[in-house]
Amino acid sequence: MSQFLGPRELSALKRIGDLMLPGDSDFPSFSQTGCIAFVDDLLRFMDPKDRDDIKTLLKILSFLPSPLLRAFLKLCQTQWTPTLRMIELGLKGLVMSLYYSNKTAPQYTGRTPYDVIGFALRRL
């Protein structure tokens, strides 16, 4: 559950995340990691207006069937009008920040994105 997003918006974000990061033989998919459970860690620090805009966008996108959602995301990547660019940056920023935070749901036992890329923080 999220303090800021309802079930419909969370479902849309999960679908978008899986379209952007579907997983493969090495990387887990966005939804497999369970990183969406940590969305409030990001939304908490957003400007309230931006947070409301993301919520509204996710609610609207939640009504699109997957083929139309995929087409819309592709349009945002290829048509760099200011509005579409902002939509693409906002959605991609949210999805990538969650995925590469390396936070996973407690029940997830697979390899994390950090494991796959061999990333580890070390003290100097």
Backbone bond lengths (Angstrom), bond angles and torsions (degrees), N, CA, C in turn:
res aa  C-N    CA-C-N  psi(-1)  N-CA   C-N-CA  omega(-1)  CA-C   N-CA-C  phi
1 M - - - 1.448 - - 1.523 109.63 -
2 S 1.316 113.83 156.79 1.457 120.38 -178.96 1.519 109.41 -126.98
3 Q 1.294 115.23 145.11 1.456 121.82 175.45 1.522 110.33 -73.09
4 F 1.338 117.59 -24.75 1.455 121.97 -172.66 1.520 114.49 -110.34
5 L 1.330 117.91 -27.41 1.463 121.48 -176.33 1.520 110.04 -117.55
6 G 1.316 114.59 141.18 1.456 120.48 175.78 1.521 110.50 -84.84
7 P 1.326 116.61 175.24 1.466 120.90 -179.48 1.528 113.46 -56.26
8 R 1.318 117.29 -39.08 1.465 121.23 -179.47 1.534 111.07 -64.22
9 E 1.332 117.46 -44.28 1.467 121.35 179.78 1.534 110.70 -68.40
10 L 1.329 116.83 -39.91 1.471 120.30 177.92 1.525 111.13 -63.10
11 S 1.315 115.96 -41.16 1.462 120.06 178.17 1.530 110.78 -62.92
12 A 1.322 116.83 -41.84 1.470 120.47 177.88 1.522 110.63 -63.45
13 L 1.329 116.88 -42.89 1.463 120.10 179.30 1.528 110.84 -63.24
14 K 1.316 117.35 -39.59 1.463 120.97 178.40 1.532 110.40 -64.08
15 R 1.331 117.10 -42.87 1.475 120.53 178.41 1.525 110.68 -63.92
16 I 1.320 116.81 -43.06 1.469 121.03 178.65 1.524 109.81 -63.39
17 G 1.330 115.92 -44.46 1.463 120.28 178.48 1.516 111.90 -58.54
18 D 1.324 116.88 -41.26 1.466 120.19 179.72 1.522 112.22 -71.85
19 L 1.319 117.73 -27.69 1.469 119.52 174.39 1.525 110.72 -72.00
20 M 1.322 116.90 -37.23 1.466 120.96 179.08 1.522 112.33 -78.56
21 L 1.328 116.58 -36.38 1.466 122.81 -176.37 1.530 108.88 -131.84
22 P 1.340 116.55 75.67 1.466 119.56 -174.45 1.531 114.34 -74.89
23 G 1.302 117.46 -10.94 1.453 120.53 -176.99 1.519 110.67 83.32
24 D 1.317 115.47 162.73 1.462 122.11 177.23 1.528 107.26 -154.17
25 S 1.305 116.73 -159.32 1.472 118.80 -177.34 1.530 112.51 -66.74
26 D 1.320 117.60 -21.25 1.465 121.28 179.39 1.527 112.37 -104.85
27 F 1.318 116.27 -53.81 1.461 121.25 -175.79 1.524 111.77 -85.83
28 P 1.328 117.12 139.05 1.464 119.46 172.93 1.529 109.44 -74.78
29 S 1.305 116.28 158.00 1.464 119.03 175.00 1.528 108.81 -73.55
30 F 1.311 114.91 164.50 1.456 121.48 177.76 1.533 110.49 -53.74
31 S 1.333 116.50 -50.33 1.468 119.41 -175.58 1.524 112.58 -70.70
32 Q 1.321 117.95 -31.05 1.471 120.14 -179.96 1.530 111.66 -59.88
33 T 1.313 117.05 -38.33 1.465 119.86 -175.87 1.525 113.18 -69.26
34 G 1.324 116.34 -25.89 1.459 119.52 -176.20 1.517 113.12 75.97
35 C 1.328 116.64 14.18 1.469 120.68 -177.48 1.529 112.59 -63.13
36 I 1.323 116.94 -19.71 1.469 119.98 179.64 1.529 111.41 -61.32
37 A 1.312 117.46 -22.89 1.463 121.20 178.78 1.527 111.87 -62.35
38 F 1.323 116.91 -16.74 1.460 121.48 -177.50 1.527 112.97 -104.25
39 V 1.330 116.78 16.48 1.461 120.74 -176.43 1.529 111.75 -60.63
40 D 1.319 117.54 -33.85 1.463 119.33 179.96 1.523 112.32 -65.40
41 D 1.336 117.47 -25.63 1.466 120.29 176.20 1.525 110.70 -59.90
42 L 1.326 116.98 -31.28 1.463 121.09 177.98 1.522 111.30 -89.33
43 L 1.328 116.08 -46.58 1.468 119.70 -175.21 1.523 112.49 -64.49
44 R 1.302 117.00 -29.47 1.466 121.55 -179.02 1.536 111.55 -57.96
45 F 1.319 116.41 -31.42 1.463 119.99 -175.62 1.527 113.34 -100.09
46 M 1.325 116.57 3.77 1.463 119.91 177.74 1.524 109.96 -79.27
47 D 1.313 114.79 152.69 1.453 119.87 170.54 1.532 107.55 -59.07
48 P 1.318 118.47 134.89 1.470 120.13 -177.46 1.534 113.77 -54.57
49 K 1.309 118.14 -36.54 1.476 121.00 178.20 1.523 110.26 -65.14
50 D 1.336 117.23 -44.25 1.466 120.97 178.01 1.523 110.92 -63.58
51 R 1.317 116.33 -39.94 1.465 121.04 179.06 1.529 110.36 -63.46
52 D 1.320 116.56 -42.90 1.465 120.19 177.71 1.529 111.24 -64.40
53 D 1.336 116.51 -38.24 1.465 120.30 178.58 1.527 111.45 -65.01
54 I 1.329 117.02 -42.20 1.477 120.97 177.62 1.522 109.53 -63.29
55 K 1.319 116.89 -42.32 1.465 121.01 179.36 1.526 110.48 -61.16
56 T 1.313 117.15 -45.33 1.465 121.33 178.80 1.521 110.96 -63.09
57 L 1.325 116.84 -45.50 1.467 120.73 179.11 1.525 110.50 -60.20
58 L 1.333 117.77 -46.14 1.457 120.75 179.98 1.529 111.26 -62.86
59 K 1.319 116.63 -38.07 1.471 119.43 178.49 1.526 109.90 -63.55
60 I 1.325 117.71 -44.52 1.463 121.00 179.34 1.524 110.34 -63.53
61 L 1.336 116.42 -46.62 1.467 120.42 -178.16 1.523 111.94 -66.67
62 S 1.311 117.73 -23.06 1.466 120.62 -179.33 1.524 112.02 -64.56
63 F 1.313 117.77 -21.55 1.460 121.40 -179.42 1.528 112.90 -84.25
64 L 1.337 116.99 -11.76 1.460 119.63 -179.26 1.521 110.94 -80.23
65 P 1.329 117.25 135.03 1.465 118.39 171.42 1.532 109.03 -67.02
66 S 1.318 116.28 157.34 1.468 121.00 -174.09 1.530 114.18 -51.97
67 P 1.337 120.61 -43.49 1.474 118.54 179.07 1.536 113.05 -61.54
68 L 1.322 116.98 -38.45 1.469 119.39 177.77 1.522 111.59 -72.28
69 L 1.316 116.80 -35.87 1.462 120.47 176.78 1.522 109.74 -63.63
70 R 1.318 117.12 -44.10 1.470 122.08 177.41 1.536 110.16 -59.93
71 A 1.326 116.83 -44.41 1.471 121.33 179.54 1.530 110.78 -64.19
72 F 1.320 117.01 -39.99 1.464 120.42 178.75 1.523 111.06 -63.86
73 L 1.329 116.88 -44.12 1.468 119.92 178.82 1.525 110.95 -63.54
74 K 1.320 116.83 -38.51 1.466 121.01 177.04 1.527 110.13 -64.12
75 L 1.322 116.69 -42.19 1.463 121.22 177.54 1.525 110.67 -60.00
76 C 1.313 116.35 -42.18 1.475 120.32 178.92 1.525 111.29 -63.33
77 Q 1.337 117.59 -32.18 1.465 121.26 179.43 1.521 112.37 -74.91
78 T 1.317 117.32 -31.09 1.468 120.17 -171.26 1.521 114.01 -104.22
79 Q 1.302 118.95 -24.98 1.466 122.29 -178.86 1.516 109.16 -105.73
80 W 1.304 116.04 101.38 1.460 119.86 -172.44 1.519 113.09 -89.15
81 T 1.340 116.97 53.76 1.455 119.17 168.76 1.521 106.10 -75.09
82 P 1.309 117.95 154.32 1.473 118.61 -176.74 1.530 114.13 -54.53
83 T 1.319 117.99 -42.38 1.464 120.00 -178.45 1.520 111.46 -66.17
84 L 1.334 117.28 -46.88 1.463 120.04 -179.72 1.528 111.06 -66.08
85 R 1.320 116.35 -34.81 1.466 119.57 177.75 1.530 110.82 -63.52
86 M 1.320 116.44 -42.48 1.464 120.13 179.27 1.533 111.26 -66.41
87 I 1.334 116.58 -38.70 1.459 120.33 177.36 1.527 109.69 -62.57
88 E 1.330 116.00 -47.85 1.469 120.23 -178.97 1.527 111.28 -61.67
89 L 1.326 117.05 -45.04 1.463 120.37 179.80 1.528 111.61 -64.06
90 G 1.324 116.66 -41.35 1.463 120.03 -179.41 1.518 112.47 -65.25
91 L 1.332 116.34 -47.76 1.468 119.83 -178.92 1.525 111.51 -68.31
92 K 1.325 115.89 -44.64 1.456 119.48 -179.15 1.528 110.76 -65.31
93 G 1.320 116.37 -40.44 1.465 119.96 178.55 1.514 112.06 -61.34
94 L 1.317 116.71 -42.65 1.458 120.90 179.83 1.532 110.92 -66.59
95 V 1.325 116.50 -48.02 1.470 121.24 -178.55 1.527 111.03 -63.59
96 M 1.326 117.14 -49.86 1.471 120.01 -176.98 1.529 112.03 -67.07
97 S 1.322 116.83 -37.01 1.467 119.67 178.42 1.522 111.32 -63.86
98 L 1.320 116.14 -41.47 1.463 119.32 177.56 1.521 111.25 -65.48
99 Y 1.326 116.44 -49.18 1.468 121.37 -175.53 1.520 111.47 -63.27
100 Y 1.325 116.88 -47.56 1.463 120.09 -176.44 1.526 113.30 -88.17
101 S 1.328 117.28 9.52 1.468 119.92 169.93 1.524 109.56 -73.24
102 N 1.335 115.01 -17.62 1.465 123.50 -179.46 1.527 112.35 69.46
103 K 1.333 116.53 15.34 1.460 120.62 176.36 1.527 107.52 -88.13
104 T 1.312 115.76 133.14 1.457 120.69 -178.74 1.524 110.36 -130.00
105 A 1.316 115.02 159.59 1.464 120.49 176.62 1.526 109.05 -65.41
106 P 1.325 117.66 150.05 1.469 120.39 -178.60 1.533 113.58 -56.68
107 Q 1.334 117.30 -33.15 1.462 120.08 -178.15 1.526 112.99 -80.03
108 Y 1.331 118.30 -9.19 1.464 120.44 -179.59 1.528 109.56 -77.26
109 T 1.332 115.83 127.55 1.468 119.81 -177.95 1.526 112.95 -122.37
110 G 1.330 117.27 3.49 1.463 120.05 -178.80 1.520 112.67 -80.55
111 R 1.313 114.44 -172.12 1.465 120.66 178.13 1.524 109.72 -71.87
112 T 1.306 115.77 140.65 1.460 120.95 176.98 1.524 109.11 -89.49
113 P 1.323 117.04 163.70 1.466 118.41 175.37 1.531 112.50 -54.88
114 Y 1.330 117.63 -38.20 1.463 120.37 178.29 1.521 111.33 -63.01
115 D 1.341 116.92 -39.85 1.461 120.35 177.31 1.526 110.64 -59.86
116 V 1.312 116.22 -44.59 1.465 121.46 -175.74 1.528 111.14 -64.82
117 I 1.336 116.31 -43.01 1.470 118.35 -177.28 1.531 112.63 -88.17
118 G 1.331 117.24 -4.44 1.460 120.78 177.83 1.521 112.72 73.03
119 F 1.323 117.25 31.40 1.457 121.16 -178.29 1.517 110.17 -91.58
120 A 1.315 115.68 132.94 1.458 120.98 175.28 1.519 108.21 -150.28
121 L 1.333 115.35 132.83 1.468 119.45 176.01 1.519 109.07 -77.98
122 R 1.289 115.22 138.77 1.471 120.76 177.70 1.514 109.42 -131.80
123 R 1.283 114.77 148.66 1.470 120.28 174.70 1.517 108.44 -79.25
124 L 1.296 115.82 140.27 1.475 120.35 177.15 1.488 110.82 -90.38
